[in-house]
Amino acid sequence: MSITLFTLLVLCAGATLGLLVPQHYCDEHFRYAMKNEEQIYIGIFSAPNAALKVNSVLNWRATFEMKEKRDLFVSSMHTYPNKNEAATNIVRGMPAEVFVEFLNITTALPKLTSLYINDRQVCSSQECELKMHISLLF
């Protein structure tokens, strides 16, 4: 590998190398991602397929925790990727999805500690040692 290519790789990856992505115990229904090229971290939630077969209205509730003290570090929930594409995806048999943006994150992403859909627990983390706590409803 040439020194120029290596330097470019380090410069491009440097901004993300120091960011901690926590283990969250909800791999089937939650994932961290980047929002297009805006360099904004997001969390994407996927409903179990059975949830839509039982109910056409999904009430989402997620709880995050974070080590650092922040006033607000998670946006409200929004349909993913947008309302039109989400409706098309559901008709095609794909799961309903929503997302949140993580705000002003510099060292670690918030850890998902629980996810409920229509008051049914989808997943939770038993290892909650973090300090800051926020719950979201959609």
C-alpha positions in Angstrom: 0.0 0.0 0.0 1.5 3.3 -1.0 2.0 6.0 1.7 -0.5 8.3 -0.1 -3.2 5.7 0.0 -2.5 4.9 3.6 -2.6 8.7 4.6 -5.9 9.1 2.8 -7.3 6.1 4.6 -6.2 7.4 8.0 -7.6 10.8 7.3 -11.0 9.5 6.2 -11.3 7.0 9.0 -9.8 9.1 11.7 -13.1 10.9 12.6 -14.9 7.6 13.3 -12.1 5.5 14.9 -12.6 7.1 18.3 -16.4 6.6 18.5 -17.6 3.8 20.8 -20.4 1.8 19.4 -22.0 0.0 22.4 -23.3 -3.6 22.5 -27.1 -3.4 22.7 -28.5 -7.0 22.6 -31.2 -6.2 20.0 -29.5 -7.1 16.7 -32.6 -8.3 15.0 -34.5 -5.1 15.6 -32.0 -2.3 15.9 -28.8 -1.1 14.1 -26.6 1.9 14.1 -25.9 3.6 10.8 -24.8 6.9 9.1 -27.5 9.1 7.6 -26.5 9.4 3.9 -23.4 11.6 3.6 -24.4 14.0 6.3 -22.1 12.4 8.9 -25.0 12.1 11.3 -25.3 8.9 13.3 -28.7 7.3 13.4 -30.4 4.2 15.0 -32.8 2.2 12.9 -35.5 0.1 14.5 -37.3 -2.8 12.7 -40.6 -4.2 13.9 -41.0 -8.0 14.0 -43.1 -9.1 11.0 -45.7 -10.5 13.3 -46.4 -7.0 14.7 -47.9 -5.7 11.4 -50.0 -8.9 10.9 -51.7 -8.3 14.3 -52.0 -4.5 14.3 -51.8 -1.8 11.6 -50.8 0.8 14.2 -47.4 0.4 15.8 -46.5 2.4 19.0 -42.8 2.4 19.5 -41.0 3.0 22.7 -37.2 2.9 23.0 -34.9 3.7 26.0 -31.3 4.7 25.6 -28.6 5.3 28.2 -25.4 7.2 27.9 -22.3 7.6 30.1 -21.9 11.4 29.5 -24.4 13.9 30.8 -26.4 15.5 28.1 -29.6 17.5 28.0 -30.8 15.8 24.8 -28.8 13.4 22.7 -31.5 11.6 20.7 -34.0 13.1 18.3 -37.7 12.1 18.1 -38.5 9.0 16.0 -39.2 9.3 12.3 -40.4 6.8 9.7 -37.5 5.1 7.9 -36.4 5.9 5.3 -39.4 8.1 4.7 -43.2 7.6 4.7 -43.6 6.7 1.0 -40.7 4.2 0.9 -41.7 2.7 4.2 -45.3 2.1 2.9 -43.9 0.5 -0.2 -41.5 -1.7 1.8 -44.3 -2.9 4.1 -46.5 -3.8 1.1 -43.5 -5.8 -0.2 -43.4 -7.8 3.0 -40.5 -5.9 4.6 -40.6 -4.8 8.3 -41.9 -1.4 9.4 -38.9 0.8 10.4 -38.4 4.0 12.2 -35.2 5.9 13.1 -33.7 8.4 15.5 -30.7 10.8 15.0 -28.0 10.9 17.7 -27.2 14.6 18.4 -23.8 16.1 19.3 -22.2 12.7 19.7 -18.4 12.8 20.1 -17.1 9.8 22.0 -19.8 7.1 22.3 -23.2 6.4 20.8 -26.1 6.0 23.2 -26.8 2.4 24.2 -30.3 1.0 23.4 -31.5 -0.6 26.7 -35.1 -1.5 25.7 -37.5 -1.5 22.8 -41.2 -2.0 23.1 -43.8 -2.1 20.3 -47.4 -1.8 21.2 -46.4 -2.3 24.9 -44.7 -5.7 24.1 -41.1 -5.9 24.9 -39.1 -6.7 21.8 -35.7 -6.6 23.5 -33.8 -5.3 26.5 -30.3 -5.1 27.9 -29.7 -6.6 31.4 -26.4 -4.8 31.7 -27.4 -1.2 32.3 -24.5 0.6 34.1 -24.8 3.9 32.3 -25.7 7.2 33.8 -28.0 9.2 31.5 -31.4 7.8 30.5 -34.0 8.9 27.9 -37.2 7.2 26.6 -38.8 8.0 23.3 -42.3 7.4 22.0 -43.5 7.3 18.4 
